[in-house]
Structures are given as C-alpha cells and as structure tokens.
Amino acid sequence: MAKTGSKRYKKAQGLVDKSKHYPLKSAVEVLNKFPKAKFNETVEVAFKLGVDPKQSDQMVRGTVPLPHGSGKTVKVLVFARPGNAADAATAAGAEYVGYEDLIKKCVEGWNDFDIAIATPEAMIEVRKLGKVLGPRGLMPNPKTGTVTDDTAKAVKEVKAGRVEFKIDKAGNVHIPIGKISFKPEQIEDNARAVIEAVAKAKPSSAKGTFITSCTISATMSPAVRVDVREFSAVA
C-alpha cells in the first residue's frame, strides 16, 4: 500500500486531476510521470462494477492474455496422473507436476505456486482441496482454462502472461497488468486488453452502468481515473 504521507506520494498526487477521467493513453502518461519507488512497482487496473456479487447470475470472472506479459515469473503446479498430460506439463515448463504427492502437500499447507492447473481426471481428488485452495484463489476451474487435458497449452498461456480476474464481495475487480518499467505503450496495450475483457464479461442479468469506476495505479502511487467510454462493449 502506498505511503500517502510521503513526499514522493504527495508529489505524484499533484500531477493528477482528481476530478478528471483520463482517456487510457493519457492516464498511462500521467502514471509514468509519477516519481518512481526504489523497486519495480506492479501496475494494476481496478474496477468498481455495477452488479450484485451476491447473485450467482451476476458473478464476473474470466481470463485475459496480456499482450506484453505480466513481468512476473509465474510458478505453475499441475495436478495430473503419470502419463502424457503430466509429461506435457513438465515439457511446457511447469515447476511442479504430480498427483497424490502434491495433493498431500497442499493439505499440509504448502502453497509455493501462483497458478494451479488440473486434468479433468485429477479433479476427482483435487476438488477436495476446495477449502484449502479456494480462499487463496488457487483452485483450478474450467471457466478459467485451468481444468484441461491440454496441460501444455495451459502452462504456456499462464507463463506468457494470462491473468485471471474475479469480482470480490464488494463488487470490485483488481488485475495486475505489468510493471512500471514497461514502456508506456506496453502498459496501455495490457490495460486495454484487460478493460475490454472485463467489459465483455458483463452478465446478461446486469442492468444499468456496468463499469462504474476504473482506475490505473502502481504499487506506491495514487490512482488515475480512466474514462471507459471509448470502450464500446461497456455500454
């Protein structure tokens, strides 16, 4: 969380017009003018959505490939019985591949991975980890492409920068889109892909304005409001 009392943060605040909603390109330009922290900050796009997340038919979740990757090294675990799917996952670069052994480790509290993928066959046992992996957002799910027999494809996609998003209980969505060291056009491309993906995920039962607020920020920076009217799918 940004230190709102720091000189650097206050200087950044002075560069933002809080009453303005910036076109995406302009918002990224403002973000890049902020004084930098001493580390490579993560850039995030955050949304407030006009849906009721308590209603099952208004849940918003999905995945989106970032054109320029996330800038993060992703550790991938694949639950698969010994065989073709397991071998393919290993060849594709998964850090951990296994079945009963990995399930046991997860039950014991191990979670040194960022994404979990499972074959449909493995899910028979993996689904029992719901209470362990669910709260951490690590449970494989067919809707996000992490339950599949094509483990090689899934591993390569998440390694290349595919990110998941899911609405929280307050109706917000937070999606990391890269690093502040990225070129401005790379940040813009990644942000555009994310905004379009969230806009297209609007539930058919949702009425009125879907994206009520959208901001872009870095780990230690103020948020810059983004004008989403340029994204036709938002209507």
C-alpha positions in Angstrom: 0.0 0.0 0.0 1.3 3.4 -0.9 2.5 5.7 1.9 0.1 8.6 1.5 2.1 10.9 3.7 5.4 10.6 1.8 6.9 13.5 -0.2 7.1 11.3 -3.3 3.4 10.3 -3.0 2.3 13.9 -2.4 4.3 15.0 -5.5 2.5 12.3 -7.5 -0.9 13.5 -6.2 -0.1 17.0 -7.5 0.2 15.6 -11.0 -3.3 14.1 -11.0 -6.6 16.0 -11.6 -8.9 14.0 -9.2 -12.0 15.4 -10.9 -11.0 14.2 -14.3 -11.5 10.9 -16.1 -8.5 10.5 -18.4 -8.5 8.7 -21.8 -6.4 5.5 -21.3 -3.4 6.8 -23.2 -3.4 10.0 -21.1 -3.9 8.1 -17.9 -0.8 6.0 -18.6 1.2 9.1 -19.5 0.3 10.6 -16.1 1.2 7.4 -14.3 4.6 7.4 -16.0 5.3 11.0 -14.7 5.0 9.9 -11.1 8.2 9.8 -9.1 9.4 6.2 -9.0 9.8 4.0 -5.9 13.0 2.1 -5.2 11.7 -1.1 -6.7 9.9 -2.2 -9.9 6.3 -1.4 -9.0 3.4 -3.5 -10.2 0.8 -1.7 -12.3 -2.8 -2.5 -11.6 -6.1 -1.7 -13.1 -9.0 -1.7 -10.7 -12.8 -1.7 -11.4 -15.9 -1.0 -9.4 -18.8 -2.8 -11.1 -22.5 -2.1 -11.1 -23.5 -5.7 -10.2 -24.6 -7.5 -7.1 -21.9 -10.2 -6.5 -24.2 -11.9 -4.0 -26.4 -13.0 -7.0 -25.0 -16.1 -8.7 -26.1 -14.9 -12.1 -24.1 -11.6 -11.7 -20.7 -13.1 -10.9 -17.9 -11.7 -13.0 -14.8 -13.7 -13.7 -12.6 -14.7 -16.6 -9.1 -14.7 -18.0 -7.2 -12.4 -20.4 -3.9 -12.8 -22.1 -1.7 -9.7 -21.6 -0.1 -8.8 -25.0 3.2 -8.0 -23.3 3.1 -10.4 -20.4 2.8 -9.6 -16.7 6.5 -9.1 -16.0 6.2 -11.7 -13.3 7.7 -15.1 -13.0 4.8 -17.5 -12.6 5.2 -20.7 -10.7 2.8 -23.3 -12.1 1.6 -26.5 -10.4 -0.1 -29.2 -12.5 -2.2 -32.0 -10.9 -2.0 -34.9 -13.3 -1.5 -38.7 -13.0 1.7 -40.0 -14.5 1.3 -40.1 -18.3 1.0 -37.9 -21.4 -0.6 -34.9 -19.6 2.0 -34.9 -16.9 4.9 -35.2 -19.3 3.5 -32.4 -21.5 3.1 -30.1 -18.5 6.8 -30.8 -17.5 8.0 -30.1 -21.0 6.0 -26.9 -21.1 7.8 -25.6 -18.1 5.6 -26.3 -15.1 7.5 -26.1 -11.9 5.6 -28.8 -10.1 3.8 -31.8 -11.6 2.3 -34.6 -9.7 -0.9 -36.0 -8.2 -1.3 -37.7 -4.7 2.0 -36.3 -3.5 1.1 -32.7 -4.4 -2.4 -33.0 -3.0 -0.9 -34.2 0.3 1.5 -31.2 0.4 -1.4 -28.8 -0.3 -3.4 -30.3 2.5 -0.4 -29.8 4.8 -0.4 -26.1 3.9 2.1 -25.8 1.1 1.3 -23.2 -1.5 4.6 -22.1 -3.1 3.0 -21.6 -6.5 0.9 -19.0 -8.3 -1.4 -21.0 -10.6 -2.8 -24.5 -10.3 -3.9 -26.5 -13.3 -5.5 -29.9 -13.2 -6.7 -32.5 -15.7 -10.4 -33.4 -15.5 -9.5 -36.8 -14.2 -7.3 -35.3 -11.4 -10.1 -33.0 -10.4 -11.9 -36.0 -8.8 -9.5 -35.7 -5.9 -8.3 -32.1 -6.4 -11.9 -30.8 -5.8 -11.4 -31.9 -2.2 -8.9 -29.1 -1.8 -11.6 -26.5 -2.2 -11.3 -25.3 1.4 -7.5 -25.1 1.1 -7.0 -23.6 -2.4 -10.3 -21.7 -2.8 -9.7 -18.9 -0.3 -6.3 -18.3 -1.9 -7.7 -18.1 -5.3 -5.7 -21.1 -6.4 -8.4 -23.7 -7.2 -8.4 -25.0 -10.8 -11.6 -24.0 -12.6 -12.9 -24.9 -16.1 -14.1 -21.4 -16.6 -10.6 -20.0 -16.4 -9.0 -22.7 -18.5 -7.2 -24.3 -15.6 -9.0 -27.6 -15.8 -7.9 -29.2 -19.1 -6.3 -32.2 -20.7 -4.2 -29.9 -22.8 -1.8 -29.1 -20.0 1.0 -27.9 -22.2 -1.2 -25.2 -23.7 -2.5 -24.1 -20.3 1.0 -23.9 -18.9 2.4 -21.9 -21.8 -0.5 -19.4 -21.6 -0.1 -18.6 -18.0 3.6 -18.5 -18.3 3.2 -16.0 -21.2 1.1 -13.7 -19.1 -2.5 -14.8 -19.0 -4.2 -13.4 -15.9 -7.4 -14.3 -14.1 -9.9 -11.9 -12.7 -12.8 -12.3 -10.3 -15.2 -9.9 -8.6 -14.9 -9.7 -4.9 -17.7 -9.4 -2.3 -17.7 -5.6 -2.6 -18.1 -5.6 -6.4 -14.5 -4.8 -7.1 -12.0 -6.3 -9.5 -8.2 -5.8 -9.2 -6.0 -7.0 -12.1 -2.2 -6.7 -12.2 -1.2 -5.8 -15.8 2.6 -5.4 -15.7 5.5 -3.5 -14.2 6.2 0.3 -14.2 9.4 -0.4 -16.0 7.3 -1.4 -19.1 7.2 1.0 -22.0 4.1 3.3 -21.8 2.7 1.7 -25.0 3.1 -1.8 -23.4 1.2 -0.7 -20.3 -1.5 0.8 -22.4 -1.9 -2.3 -24.6 -2.1 -4.5 -21.5 -4.6 -2.2 -19.8 -6.7 -2.0 -22.9 -6.9 -5.8 -23.2 -7.9 -6.0 -19.5 -10.6 -3.3 -19.7 -12.1 -4.9 -22.9 -12.1 -8.4 -21.3 -13.9 -7.1 -18.2 -16.4 -5.1 -20.3 -17.2 -8.3 -22.3 -17.7 -10.2 -19.1 -20.8 -8.2 -18.3 -23.6 -10.6 -17.1 -26.7 -10.6 -19.2 -28.7 -10.0 -16.0 -26.8 -6.9 -15.1 -28.7 -3.6 -15.7 -27.6 -0.1 -16.0 -23.9 1.0 -16.0 -21.6 -2.0 -15.7 -18.2 -0.4 -15.1 -18.9 2.4 -12.7 -15.3 3.2 -12.0 -11.9 2.3 -13.5 -8.5 3.4 -12.3 -4.9 2.6 -13.1 -2.1 2.8 -10.5 1.3 1.5 -9.4 2.1 -0.1 -6.1 3.2 3.1 -4.4 1.2 5.6 -6.5 -2.1 7.4 -6.4 -4.8 6.1 -8.7 -5.6 7.7 -12.0 -9.2 7.6 -13.2 -9.7 6.1 -16.6 -12.5 7.2 -19.0 -14.0 3.9 -20.2 -16.5 5.5 -22.7 -14.0 4.7 -25.5 -14.7 1.0 -24.9 -17.8 0.2 -26.9 -18.6 -3.0 -25.1 -19.1 -1.1 -21.8 -22.5 0.2 -22.8 
